[in-house]
C-alpha cells in the first residue's frame, strides 16, 4: 500500500499548523518547510478547509490555521478524505473494472478487511498524538522558537 502525495501533504500541512497553533501560517511557509510545491499545498489546504479541518483568513495579513483542536482531528478521517477517490485495486472501481476474476475472487474480501484494519488503527491517532512533545518535528516546523517544555522523540504507545 502506498499513500498518495495529496494524503502525505495533508498530514504535513496539519502537522505544520498544529506545531504553529495559534498563529496564522501561509501556504508558502508550509511548502518551503515541507519540501512541496505551493500549488499542491494550496489544493490540499482548499480541501482541508472545505472539510472543516482548517480555517482561512483572507487578506494581506491572512493565512490558515486549525479549525479545531488537534485532539479532535483523527488521522484516519483525514486519510479517508484523500484516499477514497482512488480505488485500491481495479476490482474496487465498478465503472472501470475489467478483471475477469472479479465475480469469484476472494482476495477482494481480504483486502477490504485489511483496509478496514488500516483505517481503524489510524482512527485512533489524533493530530495531537503526532505533534505533542515531538521535539524534532517542532524544530523542523516551528515558525518561531518554541519555548522549552516536555519533549519526547519517541512515538506514543497506544
C-alpha positions as CSV (number, residue, x, y, z in Angstrom):
1,X,0.0,0.0,0.0
2,X,1.2,3.5,-0.8
3,X,-0.4,6.8,0.2
4,X,-1.0,9.4,-2.4
5,X,1.1,12.6,-2.4
6,X,-2.0,14.6,-1.5
7,X,-2.6,12.5,1.6
8,X,1.0,12.9,2.6
9,X,0.8,16.7,2.1
10,X,-2.4,16.9,4.1
11,X,-0.7,15.3,7.0
12,X,2.3,17.6,6.7
13,X,0.0,20.6,6.4
14,X,-2.0,19.7,9.5
15,X,1.2,19.0,11.5
16,X,2.7,22.3,10.4
17,X,-0.5,24.1,11.6
18,X,-0.5,22.2,14.8
19,X,3.1,22.9,15.6
20,X,2.3,26.6,15.0
21,X,-1.0,26.5,16.7
22,X,-2.4,29.9,17.5
23,X,-0.6,31.5,14.5
24,X,-1.8,32.2,11.0
25,X,0.6,30.4,8.6
26,X,0.9,30.8,4.8
27,X,0.9,28.0,2.2
28,X,4.3,29.3,1.0
29,X,5.7,28.6,4.5
30,X,4.3,25.1,4.6
31,X,5.5,24.4,1.1
32,X,9.1,25.6,1.9
33,X,9.3,23.7,5.2
34,X,7.7,20.6,3.9
35,X,9.5,20.4,0.6
36,X,6.4,20.7,-1.6
37,X,5.0,22.9,-4.3
38,X,2.9,25.9,-3.3
39,X,0.2,24.8,-5.8
40,X,0.0,21.3,-4.3
41,X,-0.2,22.7,-0.8
42,X,-2.9,25.2,-1.9
43,X,-5.1,22.4,-3.3
44,X,-4.7,20.3,-0.2
45,X,-5.5,23.4,2.0
46,X,-8.6,24.1,0.0
47,X,-9.9,20.5,0.6
48,X,-9.0,20.5,4.3
49,X,-10.8,23.9,4.6
50,X,-13.8,22.5,2.8
51,X,-13.9,19.5,5.2
52,X,-13.7,21.8,8.3
53,X,-10.1,21.0,9.4
54,X,-8.6,24.4,8.5
55,X,-9.9,27.9,8.5
56,X,-8.6,30.6,6.2
57,X,-8.2,34.3,6.8
58,X,-8.0,36.3,3.6
59,X,-6.0,39.5,3.1
60,X,-2.5,40.8,3.4
61,X,-2.0,39.5,6.9
62,X,-4.1,36.4,6.4
63,X,-3.2,32.8,6.3
64,X,-4.6,29.5,7.6
65,X,-4.9,27.8,11.0
66,X,-6.5,24.7,12.5
67,X,-10.3,25.0,12.7
68,X,-10.5,22.6,15.6
69,X,-8.1,21.3,18.3
70,X,-5.5,18.7,17.3
71,X,-7.0,16.2,19.7
72,X,-10.2,16.3,17.7
73,X,-8.6,15.6,14.4
74,X,-8.5,11.9,13.5
75,X,-5.7,11.0,11.1
76,X,-7.9,8.1,9.8
77,X,-10.7,10.5,8.9
78,X,-8.2,12.8,7.1
79,X,-6.7,9.9,5.2
80,X,-10.1,8.7,4.1
81,X,-10.8,12.1,2.5
82,X,-7.8,12.0,0.3
83,X,-7.5,8.2,-0.3
84,X,-11.1,7.2,-1.1
85,X,-11.1,9.0,-4.5
86,X,-8.7,6.4,-5.9
87,X,-9.7,2.7,-5.9
88,X,-7.2,0.4,-4.1
89,X,-7.3,-2.1,-7.0
90,X,-9.1,-2.3,-10.3
91,X,-11.9,-4.5,-8.9
92,X,-12.8,-1.7,-6.4
93,X,-13.9,0.5,-9.3
94,X,-17.3,-0.6,-10.7
95,X,-17.0,1.6,-13.8
96,X,-13.5,0.6,-14.9
97,X,-13.2,-3.0,-13.7
98,X,-12.1,-5.3,-16.4
99,X,-10.8,-8.1,-14.2
100,X,-12.4,-11.5,-15.3
101,X,-11.9,-12.8,-11.8
102,X,-13.9,-10.1,-10.0
103,X,-17.1,-12.2,-9.5
104,X,-15.3,-15.2,-8.0
105,X,-12.1,-13.8,-6.5
106,X,-11.8,-14.0,-2.7
107,X,-8.8,-11.7,-2.5
108,X,-11.0,-8.6,-2.6
109,X,-12.7,-9.6,0.7
110,X,-9.4,-9.9,2.4
111,X,-8.2,-6.6,1.0
112,X,-11.3,-4.9,2.3
113,X,-10.7,-6.3,5.7
114,X,-7.1,-5.2,5.7
115,X,-8.0,-1.7,4.6
116,X,-10.6,-1.5,7.4
117,X,-8.0,-2.6,9.9
118,X,-5.6,0.1,8.5
119,X,-8.1,2.9,8.9
120,X,-9.2,1.6,12.3
121,X,-5.7,2.0,13.6
122,X,-5.4,5.5,12.1
123,X,-8.8,6.4,13.5
124,X,-7.3,6.1,17.0
125,X,-4.4,8.5,16.2
126,X,-5.1,12.2,16.5
127,X,-3.1,15.1,15.2
128,X,-2.2,15.9,18.7
129,X,-0.6,12.5,19.1
130,X,1.7,13.3,16.2
131,X,2.9,16.7,17.4
132,X,2.7,16.9,21.2
133,X,6.1,16.6,22.7
134,X,7.8,15.8,19.3
135,X,11.0,17.9,19.6
136,X,12.3,17.0,16.2
137,X,9.1,18.0,14.5
138,X,8.9,21.2,16.4
139,X,12.5,22.1,15.4
140,X,11.7,21.5,11.8
141,X,8.3,23.2,11.5
142,X,8.1,25.9,14.2
143,X,7.9,29.4,12.6
144,X,9.2,30.9,15.9
145,X,11.4,29.5,18.6
146,X,9.5,27.0,20.7
147,X,9.8,27.7,24.5
148,X,11.4,24.8,26.4
149,X,8.9,22.2,27.6
150,X,8.3,18.5,27.8
151,X,9.8,16.8,24.9
152,X,9.9,13.2,23.7
153,X,11.0,12.0,20.3
154,X,9.6,8.5,21.0
155,X,6.2,7.8,19.5
156,X,3.4,7.4,21.9
157,X,2.3,3.8,22.6
158,X,-1.3,3.1,22.1
